[in-house]
Structures are given as structure tokens and as C-alpha cells.
């Protein structure tokens, strides 16, 4: 994946998210932060989250963001 940096101009985008999409967003951001923060990550906690999630939703959500 290429690092795209920041947009050269300020862009305001809006999108709507269902409660399920919002939950997926929160989980994705929390996992990203925990994984890359340098702290020890407890993968067993995240395996439980992944087991309870419909993982295809994350791919669909990423596509939705890319089209905004």
C-alpha cells in the first residue's frame, strides 16, 4: 500500500454509517492504534472480536470510503 500523505487542500467529506458500520469503524481504528502504538497487543482479545464480526463488512466499508 502506498502512503498517500495529506491532501494539498482541505477537503470536507460526509458519509453516513449504519450502527454496524460504526462499530466496525471503531474496532478497526482501535486495532490499528493498538497494533502500531508499540505497546504489547493482546491478540486473543482481537481474535474474539474477529470471531464476532462479519469480516467482509470491513472490505465493503473500505470500498465505501474510497468512493466518497
C-alpha positions, 0 to 999 in steps of 0.5 A, spaced: 500 500 500 502 506 498 502 512 503 498 517 500 500 523 505 495 529 506 491 532 501 494 539 498 487 542 500 482 541 505 477 537 503 470 536 507 467 529 506 460 526 509 458 519 509 453 516 513 454 509 517 449 504 519 450 502 527 454 496 524 458 500 520 460 504 526 462 499 530 466 496 525 469 503 524 471 503 531 474 496 532 478 497 526 481 504 528 482 501 535 486 495 532 490 499 528 492 504 534 493 498 538 497 494 533 502 500 531 502 504 538 508 499 540 505 497 546 504 489 547 497 487 543 493 482 546 491 478 540 486 473 543 482 479 545 482 481 537 481 474 535 474 474 539 472 480 536 474 477 529 470 471 531 464 476 532 464 480 526 462 479 519 469 480 516 467 482 509 463 488 512 470 491 513 472 490 505 465 493 503 466 499 508 473 500 505 470 500 498 465 505 501 470 510 503 474 510 497 468 512 493 466 518 497 
